[in-house]
Amino acid sequence: MAPTPRRLLHFATRRLGLRHYLRDPGDGRPQPQIPAKDLLWSIVLGTILRQLAFLAIEALVGSKARRNLSVSRRFGDDALGYFTERLDPALTRAALAAVLHRAKRNNAFQDCHFVGLVLDGTTGGRRRKKGCSLCRSYRNAQKEIVGYRHHLVLAAVVGGDLTLPADIEPYGPGDSEYAAGQRLLRRVRENLGARFIDYVVVDGEFSTAPFLHVATGAGWPVVARLKENLPEFISSRRAAISFPTAGPGVPGGRRSRPDLGRR
């Protein structure tokens, strides 16, 4: 059976338990004229169809296809902007956490022994002029400001063949990926609980004592990819795992690695 917008909506409301969230996603508009469900569902469909720009979504709901989208009326890109600017992110995070718990209860991770949480930074939304308090400048090779973009830290749950989004934390000027990652880790711990995650995977930039203390406080061990930001620690680890290059079967040599099975 081929997927359609109506079938996807049925799956989201019935199977994923998102009926209440789609009806009340934390709409902060004082006098809404367009149902929040229509605006939110159109954004979901735009993401699935890779029509992410609000102008593209406006064209979609203004076309003849709207009757098959489960969207009751047409609207403009300004309505989407007004809606998203006033949307409470806490309800979206709570709904996402509920979906993750439902997935685990339904044995979505049954084929993996450990469920992990991956944190990493990314950027998006480039523009020439600063548009909001979260816009951070980026420069060319001559150190000249050539535009602005948003910086984010993403968290995803991994296990087996699944990679599921868990949360996102933006950070603006004067903030950092490192600090945003700590805030994100604390919030994921609060929303998912300590027993949901078995370990955390992070970039080497997070391999510092304060972040590791936050992860330890959450009850999660950390797997970090080391980079050159910790040269002394990298050197000590390389020395600990290096072995002689000669051994049995190598002309003129002895054992190439410790005889871990020697009796």
Secondary structure by P-SEA (a helix, b strand, c coil): ccccaaaaaaaaaccccccccccccccccccccccaaaaaaaaaaaaaaccccaaaaaaaaaccccccccccccccaaaaaaaaaaccaaaaaaaaaaaaaaaaaacccccccbbbbbbbccccccccccccccbbbbbcccccccbbbbbbbbbbbbcccbbbbcbbbbbcccccaaaaaaaaaaaaaaacccccccbbbbccccccaaaaaaaaaacbbbbbbcccccaaaaaaaaaaacccccccccccccccccccccc
